[in-house]
Amino acid sequence: MKVGHMTNTEDNVTASANGEPANESELDRKIAETFPGCVARKDLVGRIKGNAPVPSYVLEYLIGKYAATTDATSIEGGMDSVRRILSDNYVHREEANLIQSRIRERGRYSIIDRVQVVLNEKYDRYEATFSNLGISEVIVDPTIVKRNPKLLVSGVWCMCTLGYAYSGDPHEVPWRLQKLAPVQMSRDDRENYLAARGRFTTDEWIDLLMQSIGFDPDLFGTRAKLLHLVRMIPFVERNYNLVELGPKGTGKSHIYSEFSPHGMLISGGEVTAAKLFVNNASGRIGLVGYWDTVAFDEFAGKAKRADKALVDIMKNYMANKSFSRGVETLQGEASMVFIGNTSHNVPYMLKNTDLFEELPRQYHDPAFLDRIHYYVPGWEFEQIRGEMFTRGYGFVVDYLAEILHNLRDVDYGSVYERYFTLSPTLSTRDKAGIRKTFSGLMKLIHPTGEATMEEMETLLRCAIEGRKRVKDQLCRIDDTMAEVDFSYTRAGSGEQVYVSTLEETEYPELYWRGRADKASEKTRDDMEPAGMESGESAPSGSGASAADRTTTGGTAAAPASQPRLSRLEQLALLAKPGRREYKEGQNNLSYDRLFGPWLAGAKRIVVCDPYVRKSYQVRNFAEFLETVLRCSDRSEEIQVHLITDQERNNGPAMEQLDNLKALQDNYGRYGIVFTYEFKDSIHDRSIKTDTGWIIDMGRGLDIYQRFDTSWFSPLLRMPQLRPVSKDFTVNYSRADQ
């Protein structure tokens, strides 16, 4: 994750008279005073990382060692030291030969590299491979391996001192590993950590954790913060099974690759049983025996295939914390995390399949899914933007990772029982999932185990919701799965408090499709007005002229005997063939009014407009996509294809491509599948829909006079206030007429 760089000079950190950053908050000062040497300014990582592919926890280890202060002068001096160490000691692959020569000429030299160790059974010795330096078979003292067993699994980033001593024997490796220090905390500071927690309010502590993972807490709501912290539970809770599926670009994998040296991220989502559990040939235990968290990136993908034997072992491990490959039964403590991208938005999945639809077939299995403790709704996370990153102080990730590692010994899973009782209808696995999530959140937010009833209730509801999301989808997949009440009662009260998922509240008729008794009495069509969601009338409303009403017609009241029409069906009734003329300076005109009724219900729309090039023209097209959203069924995917011309110069052309790609990313998560192509021979402007409408646009989408785009201008969000720039006409016709 890269730290965003702000260009506004008012946001830049400058040194004040006392040497502190000028924009340092009261919380930042409290953090620095309470945890000296254990915190760092999070934006410093991005300032020094450059192009070096060094994990963040490596950089924060160095920053915590050389620049853990609030004094601006000392920070700059420490940063210079870190830059110098990276420059002199970090091994870039292309400079491997230079570093090897430097070690030879000096006799010994310190480097930063990823080290992997294997046992050479032929010579009964441990040998190390240095990833970037490109050397192998370096003899390692067995005591180093005993102190750092993770060297035997996938490798560890280390500060190493390498020596060179050539003996003349061509069969002997001249490299000698003289010293090795993993970049992680070497002491347990839990006692001080727990004592210091009392100096912070719950909100302050949550903000400190948010800053520790790199985010500015001021830009996130309470629910969003809590979901970010759920991602951390696998590091603090043993054998915790978590799934997160959602749109790409929301930071799903970052925390498992950069946050902790106790976590392993497997790219591609595929791994062998020998690598993950145990190698029968060598007897060597796999990843689950060495790491606190094993995360499978890019786990989703219907076309992916998985070894059935691996899935069976994984199911047993996730349920019983043990595994066997036919030789002996072994135990493991690693939490399992499965993360992947979704291809469809939530209403589409709820209407057509289920929220697990993207998983490979072998994992789309009730027996496997029932072992999941929490489903993180990845679609609720925003795509990562530069301004989201914090400039404040947070724990050095090595420090926090070690604290969380040691807190895995603590169990707060039953603490809530002094205030709350779970529904007796919940299954054993339902209760286990809720308890483990609650325990993890308590250890993160209330590590001493003390919290008020209200604070515990917030965490309990979050824990129940995540397990409910799993169970409700299981009931879709497996008809034999018994439905239960995800509810609880407060001490002293017999009233049941029911917990709903957010998507259940938003789309009740889709969430409980075919279950009228479960769905809300009011569906979305009942709750929404028959006109446009933007608050303005459809073309036949009071804002339209008499001529417009004559052209488009009105909405006739349906006979009482006819079934009630949906909002989109009512809107589509307003679409009539005809021709409209608009004059320069005219307002009360928006894309909703120009195109809405004719787009209603369409699933494929082709727009031909050669002038979607410059940034403001792409913004016009974004507003057109907003109209498409308002005139569509959110449970359906809408294909929108743009044919336009490309900018000629490199700079503007790249900006155009970036803008169009941004539209794909931003609207894709809402069910708008946007594609585009460039043609330099087009001139006409038109919109064609699969419902048979052809809209010939005289001036295309670029119809407005230039206007103030500041956030404080009503013209930005109310297009009906914008004046038309030139006369133009729009013609509506049917392809079948």
C-alpha positions, -999 to +999 in steps of 0.1 A: +000+000+000+014+033-010+009+064+011-009+092-006+009+125-012-010+156-006-003+187-026-022+213-006+005+232+013-018+237+043-017+199+047+021+196+046+039+189+078+061+217+088+083+221+119+069+244+146+089+263+172+091+233+196+101+209+168+068+191+165+049+187+132+026+217+129-005+196+122+001+170+149-032+162+167-039+158+204-043+121+198-009+119+180+008+136+210-009+112+234+002+082+213+038+094+210+040+101+248+024+068+258+044+045+235+078+060+230+099+040+206+070+018+196+052+042+172+060+060+140+046+085+116+028+063+091+034+085+061+072+082+065+071+047+051+058+060+017+084+088+017+114+065+018+101+033+002+105+045-034+107+016-058+123-008-033+100-039-030+105-040+008+076-049+030+062-021+051+070-039+084+107-039+073+107-002+068+088+005+100+113-016+119+140+007+107+119+039+112+110+027+147+147+022+154+160+055+139+131+079+137+107+071+165+103+107+178+080+137+174+109+161+170+110+172+134+148+176+132+153+142+148+128+126+124+147+140+094+180+128+107+165+094+114+150+093+079+184+100+064+198+071+084+171+048+071+176+060+036+214+054+039+208+019+053+184+010+025+209+025+000+239+007+013+224-026+026+191-034+008+199-058-020+183-050-053+184-080-077+201-060-104+229-051-080+235-086-066+269-089-083+280-056-069+270-065-033+287-099-037+319-081-047+315-057-018+313-087+007+343-103-009+365-072-008+355-062+027+354-096+042+320-090+058+290-068+050+255-062+064+225-067+040+187-067+041+173-096+022+148-124+024+163-156+037+151-192+032+167-221+049+166-258+040+181-289+056+207-306+034+202-342+045+232-354+025+257-333+046+234-329+077+235-292+077+213-262+073+218-241+042+204-206+034+193-191+001+193-153-002+165-142-025+177-109-040+215-115-035+211-147-056+234-170-035+225-203-019+240-232+001+252-207+027+259-227+059+237-217+088+244-224+125+216-247+138+211-224+168+199-197+144+174-220+129+161-231+163+155-195+173+139-187+140+120-218+127+101-196+101+133-195+081+124-231+071+090-220+056+088-195+027+116-173+041+119-143+064+132-107+058+163-103+079+192-080+088+221-102+081+259-100+083+276-121+056+312-131+056+334-143+027+362-168+032+375-187+002+394-219+012+406-230-022+382-260-022+359-255-053+333-277-036+330-255-006+307-224-005+328-194+006+298-175+020+293-175+058+262-163+077+277-146+107+247-128+122+209-128+115+182-106+131+146-110+119+128-077+115+103-083+143+100-075+179+122-096+202+104-088+235+069-092+249+057-057+259+021-068+267+022-056+303+029-020+293+005-023+263-024-033+285-016-007+312-014+021+286-048+011+271-065+028+300-052+062+290-073+061+258-110+062+253-126+035+232-129+058+202-093+070+206-080+035+207-099+025+176-085+055+158-050+045+170-055+010+155-068+025+123-037+048+120-015+017+128-028+000+097-023+032+077-057+048+074-070+082+084-098+075+109-115+108+103-125+095+068-143+064+081-175+058+100-179+036+131-191+006+111-163+010+085-137+011+112-151-020+129-150-039+096-114-029+091-106-043+125-124-075+117-097-080+091-071-081+120-089-108+140-069-137+124-037-123+139-051-122+174-074-153+174-062-188+169-078-210+142-101-182+130-117-188+096-126-156+076-138-149+041-139-116+023-153-112-012-158-079-029-148-055-056-111-052-065-090-023-052-104-022-017-072-033+001-083-069+009-049-084+007-028-055+021-031-063+057-021-099+052+010-091+032+023-059+048+009-057+084+026-085+102+056-108+098+034-135+114+012-136+084+017-154+051-001-143+019-003-170-008-007-153-042-030-170-067-050-188-040-035-222-049-013-244-026-005-280-022-014-301+008+023-308+014+031-271+015+001-261+036+000-290+061+027-316+061+052-331+036+049-369+040+082-375+023+102-353+047+078-352+076+082-314+076+052-295+088+037-269+064+026-233+067-001-238+093+026-249+117+046-217+115+024-188+107-004-172+128-024-164+096-024-180+062-043-159+037-052-171+002-052-142-022-072-143-055-091-172-039-123-166-060-127-178-095-153-203-107-129-218-132-102-226-107-098-262-096-087-275-063-074-309-052-103-327-034-079-342-009-066-307+000-102-295+004-110-325+027-079-319+049-087-282+050-123-289+061-110-311+090-084-285+100-109-256+100-133-276+122-110-295+145-076-276+144-059-308+134-049-325+101-036-357+088-022-370+055-024-406+064+007-408+086-002-391+119-026-365+132-010-331+138-022-298+154-020-263+140-030-228+152-029-208+120-060-188+111-073-192+075-083-162+054-099-165+020-100-133-001-112-127-037-129-104-061-166-105-070-178-102-106-213-090-098-229-065-074-248-076-043-284-074-056-274-094-087-259-121-065-289-122-042-313-124-071-295-150-091-271-170-070-256-164-036-229-143-020-204-172-023-210-176-060-174-166-070-157-195-051-143-224-070-167-253-073-148-275-048-151-247-021-187-238-029-196-267-006-218-264+025-195-285+046-166-262+038-185-229+041-201-239+074-167-237+090-163-200+081-166-179+112-171-145+095-180-132+060-166-097+056-188-078+032-160-065+009-185-045-011-188-021+018-152-010+016-144+020-006-117+017-033-084+029-019-076+065-026-046+086-016-064+108+008-074+078+029-039+073+043-029+088+076-002+113+084-006+105+120+012+082+145+005+045+148+021+015+163+052+001+144+036-029+128+063-052+143+054-041+178+016-044+173+020-077+155+040-092+184+014-080+209-014-095+189+006-127+186+010-130+223-027-121+229-037-153+210-033-171+244-062-151+258-099-160+253-127-134+258-153-155+239-176-158+269-172-124+285-204-111+269-225-137+288-226-115+319-249-092+299-263-112+270-277-146+261-276-159+225-306-175+209-309-212+218-317-220+181-282-212+171-261-242+162-228-251+178-208-237+149-229-205+148-221-199+185-184-208+180-181-183+151-198-155+171-177-162+202-144-162+183-152-130+165-163-113+197-132-125+215-110-112+187-127-078+187-124-076+225-087-083+223-082-056+197-104-029+212-106-039+249-074-060+254-078-060+292-112-077+289-131-048+305-158-030+286-192-016+293-224-034+284-230-009+255-195-014+242-198-052+243-232-051+226-217-033+196-191-060+192-216-088+197-239-074+170-209-072+146-199-108+154-235-121+150-239-103+116-208-118+101-218-154+110-254-147+100-242-137+065-225-171+062-255-191+075-281-173+055-262-181+023-258-217+034-295-220+036-297-209+000-271-234-011-283-264+010-320-269+014-314-292+043-297-265+064-319-254+093-327-217+096-321-202+130-328-169+148-297-147+150-308-129+181-299-123+217-315-112+249-302-086+274-298-096+310-330-089+329-351-087+298-369-114+279-372-094+247-353-109+218-331-085+198-327-096+162-296-088+141-298-083+104-271-080+078-270-047+060-278-062+026-309-079+042-321-045+052-313-029+018-327-057-004-353-077+017-372-090-013-339-104-029-323-115+003-353-136+012-364-144-024-393-168-024-398-162+014-426-137+017-428-144+055-391-133+058-391-103+034-401-069+046-437-058+040-425-029+020-402-037-010-379-011-026-406-004-052-431+004-024-406+027-007-393+046-038-413+072-057-425+064-092-403+092-106-365+096-107-345+089-075-326+121-079-356+141-067-367+156-100-397+146-119-398+123-149-403+142-182-441+144-177-438+159-142-444+195-132-410+206-144-417+197-180-432+221-204-466+217-220-449+207-253-429+181-235-459+166-218-477+165-252-447+147-267-441+122-240-475+117-226-486+114-190-489+085-166-525+073-167-539+059-136-540+021-139-574+005-135-580-010-101-582-045-115-547-043-130-517-052-109-496-024-096-468-014-119-432-012-106-413+021-106-394+011-138-426+000-156-442+033-147-411+052-160-410+032-192-446+043-200-434+078-204-411+069-233-428+080-266-413+085-301-410+121-312-387+151-316-376+177-291-359+211-296-339+229-269-327+265-270-295+281-258-297+292-222-326+269-215-324+251-181-345+225-162-328+199-183-309+169-171-299+135-185-326+120-163-352+140-182-336+137-216-330+099-215-345+083-183-378+069-196-361+056-228-334+038-208-357+023-182-354-015-182-326-017-208-299-042-201-276-032-230-270+004-241-246+015-268-236+052-268-219+068-298-204+102-291-170+113-305-166+139-278-160+119-246-124+129-245-116+157-220-121+154-183-153+174-182-167+154-210-159+121-192-176+137-162-207+142-184-206+106-193-203+097-156-236+116-150-251+097-178-241+064-160-258+078-129-290+081-150-286+045-161-283+035-125-314+053-115-333+037-144-323+001-139-330-028-117-301-030-093-304-068-093-295-069-130-263-061-147-264-033-173-240-034-203-230+001-214-207+004-244-192+037-255-179+044-290-159+076-290-128+092-305-094+092-288-073+123-279-044+127-302-015+139-279+001+115-255-007+135-223-044+141-229-047+106-244-033+090-212-056+112-191-086+101-212-077+064-207-072+069-169-106+086-167-124+059-186-107+032-165-118+050-134-154+049-147-151+011-152-138+006-116-163+029-099-195+019-117-186-018-120-193-024-083-228-011-088-237-035-117-228-012-146-204-032-169-188-003-188-167-010-220-154+014-246-138+015-280-121+043-301-131+051-337-118+082-355-144+081-383-175+087-363-195+119-362-231+111-354-242+110-317-267+083-307-279+060-280-293+026-287-309+002-263-318-035-264-354-025-256-356-010-292-351+027-286-329+049-307-320+083-294-304+106-319-286+134-300-278+165-319-249+176-297-243+144-278-238+147-240-218+179-241-249+202-239-242+225-209-224+258-206-193+257-185-202+259-148-186+262-114-176+227-103-168+235-066-185+214-040-204+245-029-221+251-062-256+237-066-248+233-104-225+204-096-252+181-082-283+197-098-279+195-135-315+209-141-301+243-130-274+244-157-281+264-188-278+248-223-248+261-243-263+259-278-295+250-296-299+213-302-325+186-310-331+151-298-351+126-318-366+094-302-376+065-324-381+028-323-359+004-342-389-017-351-409+011-366 
